[in-house]
């Protein structure tokens, strides 16, 4: 139920994005919809290469890679559902107002058969064995989400089951691989509770529970006939033991143990608790106390989860166990806006960031203090993503409550956060407006500014550790550093960890080890918990590399857009063609592409044509540049079925984006001329010399927003690429208005050829793009 982290990239306690960038093209995402049992060689996927906001439906043949377009998404479709024969039957659509519509897919049209509001959730789950009806999860007109049956022909519904205890939403449903019958449903309150529809399946499951007392049993996978199960037994003090279970013989064959070297006897019990918040709302939470210590006057940590539209659950949590081992009581509140507890609880968090959602954490501290568990002078707060926001809000809006805080990629400016929502999240943009606040209205913007910790940074006095990814597309590094500077300049303790190779969250193991080594010591210094000295040579070296002295943090002055004109070139372009090898590294994948740039004399103007060969077909970009000034006059991009045409005149951009016969207008006031946008060779025409710097405008076609850029020339460096070794000027191009993308261009000192380009695209999750001249 909206379990999408608005901050987009996994972080400590955060949720994962709903789609992966698999193509290597900026902003192109792939979604997997169906793997039909009727044809194991087929996948049904969605790709947003035609329209970045919406995914078209394709059929892919696994054995050959052949891709066939099934449906163009011109109707705001967010998902497709297939029946048990592999036939396309249903679609889900996001209406302009944020409502969800379930549509029957007919041969010539899409017919609405069910809908729920932006404050509700509904969606198909699995077709019945005769394909006549579909199981669906819905909380339409109800507080709790239930399992229902929907008739696609009539739109009639029948409730199958809701929580028998009447407390929480449907957690999920499992269907048989062998016959597609409903096997079980489950619900998660303090712990998961399962209800079996298949008696034999349930009997074997209950027998397994007795073999692993106190553990949660999870069937990870099974054979097609479901006679052998791969089973995980997990608990708060058991990271996981996986066994093979033979249902006929009831033989249990151990397979592997997760984190096998961790001494289970040293782990701490996680207890479900609850307490009342400022308005009397009951807040469910989990409390973990350090093993072997009396639960009295302990140093304590509040650990809010990410999302915020997600929840914490009972079970093994490595971060919780780490801090419990260090002597801390750890509280994980499922504050209002957490999912799983019904619509009323979820909606109670609407437009309450930094307000009642924050009260739910504050009253959690009061609960621990009143119970005698927490020492009121030694309570800390830490979290990542939304949990990082809650950390910053905690120290900004309740500055006397916490004695230490750790913020991991937490947004401090909610206006900037909402502006960073990518095009492929268009279907849930309205959800952010109703649940967070509408930044396009004066009232909404005012509220969001009041809820932004950055605007209350002068109130922060709590010792703070800030951890930030340099390439974070959601949280602006500049804003994190403003928080650091605010504490530093007022003489309060602050530490800063900056990872140059991370985005929204720390994904690389060595960076996480370094981060939590720093966090452990920081909390020990300010809360008095235990701290273990040392670390491997690699960990200590990496921590040193990531640690930034707050004294050295300076903010690049934001450039006044009104003062930015266009730099004057020292030379004009020269006709010629340049060939490059492009390498894209993103999400653990590497893609190699071929790129060419052709400069041609067009009389009063130059034309620069960029061609990229990709697995999805060639991408062609043609630029028209005014001679001598090299100002951009027009831009044409062709990428598959997408064509973009833009003209630049009188400091305005006008044109259209065409997608299979549908046009979207492009219109923007630029405030000045556009220079060096899309053609690196133009930058080589500037009066390059060590120390030279200038500013200019670019125009982002996807967001239709002007970006101010700053160019700085560094020292001459020796660069080796396939075309040879060159003495080249290092030209750094960075944002002059707070953006995170960076680009370095190496220009041969003698020929003024661009020989190498290295870019980090925050908008692609910190993807690294390298181009090297080949001839």
Steps between C-alpha positions, in 0.01 A plus 500: 500500500707783365806312625721712278771708659464851356873528540543234235815310581550240775646642817508400865143396560378623165305323230625411157395673180228331301697472177857451391700687236612202291548658162779742580303790353432791729159472662401173323354245741391139456216339695428126510126427477459128435691173454225275357515134594345415164817615322821506710687669213290817527515807721254788499675822592441875501750749353471879517728578205216666308366708789708528816186527714325185375602146410394332175429126511739270315534124456858378515617159380772397744684263267547757222448837668232583243279783627144560378282799588165379638338821625598866483431666831307814411247457782707551819523123555701401808476121470373210289349170620498167317281199570620143557510434126733794447227718346502876567178570694532807724680830534535746788485871422594806704246776444602866495364545853703206634214247506567144384283342232490129413428450130394196301718460191272442204616454142422858404473691825567520874182478708494632862361238739623610846661803663630628830599849614847647548456426872416135431681207345380233261664261257478154342690215667431167323235349272276216614564155358229537236618854410147634553587725793806660649609524860557862596627694800288803583405728787238695304241633741672325790776564749679169447620347173327169425531217250212517251383338178423719199303394194667676202181474292254651747724687743326324791713427808485248782699523822708188560666596826621784716700482822302266729626705794399829334833672565718519189496495121530186293870415499487277194368186337679191369378294205602149407756447226345163434133593456474878561259455792518742795727341762528756777453860608700686759478814710776683686418673828767459767600179319379320190193276533417252222162348406506188279242414233683182394478268803787270398727795428405654835559176690853468363569865574379466862713185540804698384423775751529242778843397372615861519325637812480878525602547138309639207482242221522626143468280193756659272423284197377155408508242227222526240305219672560670840623179661837651589535840664799725551423641844654783703461504879550854631455696821616811680805309624535275195610662171388188317549128460403356163402134460358272233175342618355184343125500570459128431775375732515815719875489465675829584832547325706805610617720211672807645495741791484876447775693684617170645784653704272721710456350850121463533518486879634856504212650302224702662126438503277739303175568687182650352387800706259791455445845647274800449611803299420867554140468379434162661570293187641158591845454344622141449874454534778251567737531794832319517693508828869416539549145619636456849435857620220618729239699304559815700643841401652361182646705216233470232448545127179579312524341155221622264458298179526636147217552257314639688231280340636169625537338841735313729426135574603253767811302413875516472632850435876530474511871585277455805708207625823694442392786724338274759836322520660837570272552797215707353127456534367528144144616423350452151173694486248427227392863501180619332529477119651152544324241288320184603292643784204618294400814313426710807849444636658566160290812437580635847842581355368710211687831492647426843868472414688669782177542695291216645716242323788650696290503818470124466878478541512758780235314698698182444787662687257603776375143519851360550586765757175451693562125508844564647667333202667806348729751663334827384842660460631222273240450229609511136319480167625364170357392168541495125292651222168600663658382826777752431237771449341402833843522660556853369144599591555362849806711570358809323147500642570340843856623561507402870377144458797314353860481615635374165373445148613318185346605168559270202392666172209676665329779303505835676302690235161353404453738208821375340399143576169530316673673208728196467220251430601326173274485194437126537326570835235708325233247597543574872584870482153584632559270798790719609287812467219368720717318752789747532366830368456672167807711422317664209262689731597789728348329805664166422838656436483695826421183693780303335750776574393499866550123508848520343777465763730712284288802580540434873870412492578790733312314775713186481741455788506121527831333407439378146664263253394555139562227241443594137548352154658749262278379215168494685219585253247562779699674773705794386856483634499877536210481746673233709806721516290799605398298806865419571599865468211616720629291792867564433463878492310500829755280672295181534649153439447378144663229290469452125535182293489554122520206259599610148379169352155478658155637429192487724631246747827315547502187282869405501598275792828680573318832524242356739773350719674837513175685569394284792849497647471879513143483631591255775772727634289814461212355703738365763652847541163668549273232648749284688437165336771245438747551217739253340831644385671395183396362163673355199761704319261541207214620722714754683646629175152538348368677809784747473415561135129558571543720806477871422630757747202733562746791509569445130136492387411801291195564289553604144314824461183452302523689178239768434320382189452857387875556486571199279548573134711289265879464490685630196678226301869550416478285186223372277408138438673295235331252272584138581378176651604360837444141611478392866462189708235558767484300823206523738529353849173490695342266753788253483467474122733623227394587148729586208367715218635679195463877464586738220487879470501657154556875459390643162506848351146614433568847364390752768497222758668177605322169536620251758356148471541255787428134430481233772469133409293322769333158536167680466601660169694812413447832671565801278532858618548789259598845625506826307750755636549861400845561351749696712273517810427124496162569662249220463228580246319168466513143627349185351508163681377171352487197728285218368141625478587823684590820318582827674522828309595820680584847369680762707436866422452822700602317818210257466476131417207377294422175329344161561565145605333252263426144604325277246279776369440669835659840557595665827590868481831635624496863610732672745638841581877450508604834644799509267681314220583126501867407453692173479193285549542156341833563326818462705709616206348848548670520841835441331455829313513710818821684601627201699782571744569386854267687736255613232138488621164598355126439540235416242151358456383154397140386452378161627257363241331255738425742784484805270707690752804724459819382667782738581845350448847599616810414299846500654828411328757315707855394428618326184492122552641211299206291377521163326204382291473255206590782258830565681654699782430872525596799713153628573329779689277367778167682472253447786135583441284508812166640604485868590148475643519204739476199264699182561611387153870548424694480175871516420621558145863459394597714200827439313718808546625505141211383280218610735330164447288361781688180581316382807182569698414366847161573653310398811125520450319541831172480308599142405579400857864601477567320171850553363528584131837507323577587138846447349618611156574200277604673177 
